[in-house]
Amino acid sequence: MSPQKTISPRAWIELLLLALIWGASFLSIRVALDEIGPLTIVAHRVLWAMLMLWSVVFAMRLPLPRGLPIWGAFLMMGLLNNVVPFVLMAWGQQFITSGLTSILNAATAVFGVLATAVFFADERISPRKALGVTLGFAGVVCAIGFENLRNFDIRSLAQLAVIGGTVSYALASVWARKKLGGQSPQVAAAGMLTGSALVMVPLAWVFEGPMTLALQTPTLLAIAYFALPGTALAYLLYYRVLAMAGSGNLMLVTLLIPPVAITLGALLRDETMRPAAYGGFALLALGLLVLDGRVWRLLRAWGTQGKP
């Protein structure tokens, strides 16, 4: 395993900015759901983000990908990383709070560890990863609530839909490693969103009607936010932090998003959550910190103190 990169002050600033952008995205999606359907929301999100990212690619004069195989890879990446998770999470947010959605979304890192262990020989489950995954799963179950799983209703189905979205994100990370190596981050993101738009725009049209901008001002502002800063800019920032701090440190953003989403939901939409959801987040956060390796190394260092 490669050594953990340290986080520079600049990387910390951009990591916090990324958490703020994505944390607010959950709230903006919830606002848009008051007027338009989840499929239309996703169509708006990927279409405008795609156009913005291609403008960046052309402005930077980056070489364009050629050949059907790479465009097929973009299409599959769009399905796994945008279409499936965006639709499931937008649908789920109709019935649960944006804060709880963000907590369940933090389980992406847990499922990512499992997915890479299944598909890559160099990503086997170590004792540290096993402990982190176990804590993470316990946190997810606690956040959902045993009673919701036992007495199944639309809210528990919505929470499971969000979890399904996190599994899709994890599979997308495997696909990206296998098929998109060598592509610049800007081109990879633009190509992925192109594949997403090719699926979502006609899908939304068929099931929810033609896309329109004849909407209320709060809805238009929400679309502008989650499509441009929340998707296009966030992807560019994501890859910048990845380059500066490494994938292990980038995973910390999943710990920073829920407090942002919970705070904004409480302040702007009077959303509340059960105390168990906060306990679930605490367990999930501990699991992610163990997966990150910092806590594990500190415990091992503490355990060896005083030994000859």
PyMOL commands that set and color helices and strands:
alter all, ss='L'
color gray80, all
select helices_A, chain A and resi 9-32+38-60+68-92+98-105+108-119+121-123+127-144+146-150+154-179+185-208+217-250+253-269+275-292+294-304
alter helices_A, ss='H'
color red, helices_A
deselect
rebuild
show_as cartoon
